[in-house]
């Protein structure tokens, strides 16, 4: 099931022994389009300290969809290695964090979440030693805030299409499937979906997302349907 990530902001988080705060933001990998961390606003519990939780810790939404269960205790979360949400998350930070929780490291495999890890979308394969060393040599990983990217302009090959207003995420695998885009006056301000498979790159300096689409591709798309290149497989 896909959910607009905007609807998850503010949702309460429940550890196995009590509430721990609410969802403030998400970090996603801008190469694989996977949610890697949820940023928790712990409020008065940890004196305003923000912590990161990987989807490995999630145990699903409650019946009303307004609470996200976390399969950790409050003590485990409080004693976890600190990863500051306002600074780049380095691979060393992630190693310490994943080692603490004994979770499979997603960067050690070609799968989305590591060997035997959940959530997962596809079979994982072990990387050879050279590939592991190459990945571990990367200092800062490609993590970006969903709140920060909201508002970015969408640029097609023949002009601007509109701007990002949200993300549709699979709450089982935590993969981002589509960007929700509000089009400009050229298309009556309609809302469309653009698949992450159609994204070429994100320019953070210019606050812009480039896509391999044309305005004609968009005009052939029904409102709230996923825009694809005219000659792509559907």
N, C-alpha and C positions, 0 to 999 in steps of 0.2 A: 504493500500500500504506500502511495506517495503522499507526503504531507508538505504543505508550504512551511518552510522553516520559520517564517514570521509567526506562525501559530504556535511554535514551540518555545519562542522567547517568553520568559516569565513563568513557565511551567515549574511547579514545585518538584524538588528532588527528594526522594525518600531512601535513606540508607536502611540497612536491616534493623537498626535500632533507633531510628528517629529521623526527622527532617534535617536536611543539611543546607538548604537554601533554594535558589531558583536558577533557571537557565538564563545566562546573560548573553552568550555569544557562542559561535562555533569557529574552530579553525579547520579549514579544508586544505587538502593537497591540490595545488593548482596544476599538477600534471596528471594525476589519476582521478581527480574529482571525487575524492573520498573524504568524508568527515573524519578527521583524526582525533580531535579533542572537542569536548564541550567545556565551555568556561562557566564555572559556577560562582555566583555571587553568594557567599556564605552569610552575609548579613552580620548580625551580632554574635553568631555562634563562634566564628574564628576572628572576631573583631574586624570584620570587613575584608579579611584575606580572600583573594580569589584563587581558586584551585582549578586544575585541569583534570578532566576525567576522559579516558579513552572509551570508545564504545564497547570494549571487552567487559566493562563494568556494568553495562546497562542490562536490566532484566525486564524491559518492556514497559509499556504504558498501562496505567490502571484502567478499569472499566470505563471511566468517564473521559479518559484521554487527557486529563488535566494533571496527572502526576506521573513522573518517570521513576521507576524503581531502580535502585542501584544495589548490586550484590556485594556490597562492602559495608564494614562497620564504620561508625564515626571515628573511632580510634585509628583504624587503618588509614583513613583519608587524612586525618590530622597529622599523622606521623609520616606521610608520604613525602618523597623528595620534592622540594619546591621547584616549580616551573613558573617563572614570572610571565604573566600574560601580556605585559607591555613591552617585553623584549623578544628578540628572535629566539626561537626554540632550537637549540643546537642538538646535533646527534648525540653528544655526550649526555645532555640533559635527558634525552629520550632513553638512552641506555640505562641510566640510573633509575629512571622511573619504571621502565618495563621490568628491570631486574627485581625491583622492590615487590612488584605484584606477581612476578613469575608468569608473565604473559609472553606468548610467542612474538618475536620482533618482525613486523611487516617488512622491514628493509632487508631481511635475510632471505627473501624468497621472491618469486615472480608473481605470487598470488597477491591478493589485496590486503590480507591480514596475517600472513605468516603461516608456517607449517602447523596444521591442526588447529588454527585459530578461528574463533568466531567473533564477529560475523564474517561470512565469506560469500563470494559470488562465483569463484572459479577454483579449480584445483591448483594447489601450490606446488612449485618445484623448487628444489634446493639450488641456490646459486653456487657456482664454483668459487674457489678462494679468491681468484682475481676479481670477479664481479663483486664479492663481498668487500674486498679492500677498497675498490673504487667507490662503492656507496658509502662506506664508513669514512672516506676521506672528505666527504662533503660536510662542511661545518654547519651552515644554516640550511634547514630543510625548507621545502616550498610550501610553507603554511601561511594561509591568508585568512583574515576575518571575514565572515559572511556579512556582517554589518558594514564593514568598510567597503566591500565591493558593491553593495546595494547602492544604486545611484550612478554607477559607472555607465558611460555611453556605450551603445552597441554600434559598431561600424561595419557595414557590409562593403563589398568591393565597389559599390557605386554610390556610397553615401551613408549618412547616419540613419539608423532605424528607430532609435528610441533609447531607453535606458533601463537598467536592471532594477526591478522592484522586489524580487524574491527568488527563492530557489525551491525546487521540488526535490525532496529527498526521500529515499526508500528507508523507512525506519527499521527495517530488518538488517539490511547490509550497510546502511548509512552511506550509500553512494548517491551523489547528486545526479539526477537524471536530466533535469531541464532547468534553464533559467527562465524566470517569468519576466517578460519585457513589456513595458508600456511604450507603444509606438508614438511617434510625434504626429504633428498636424497632417503630414503627408498621407497618413493612413488612419485618419480620424481618431487618433489616440486609442486605438483598440489594444487589447491585451493579447499577447501571443506567447507561445512557449518555444524556446530555442534549445534543442538538444545539446548537451555538452560535447557530443561527437562532432558538432559543427563549429566548435570554437577553435580558432587558430592560435591565439595567444591573448594574454592580458598585459597591457602596458600600465604599470602602476604609477609611473611618472605623469602620464596623461589621463589617468582615470578612464581607461577605455578598454573595451573588449572587442577584438576583431573576430569576425565570423566568416566562414566560407559560404556565404549566402548572398543573394542579390535582392533588390527590392521586389523584383518579379517573383522570386521564391516566396516572399512574405505575402504578396498579394494573392497568391494561389492557396494560401493557408487560411482555414477557417479560424475564427476567434477561439482561443483556448485550445487550439490544436497545435501539434508540434511542427515547427517550420523545418523543412529539409531542403537541400538542393533539388532543383527540378528533376534531375535525372538520377537521383539516388534511389536505392531500394527502400521500400516502405514495409 
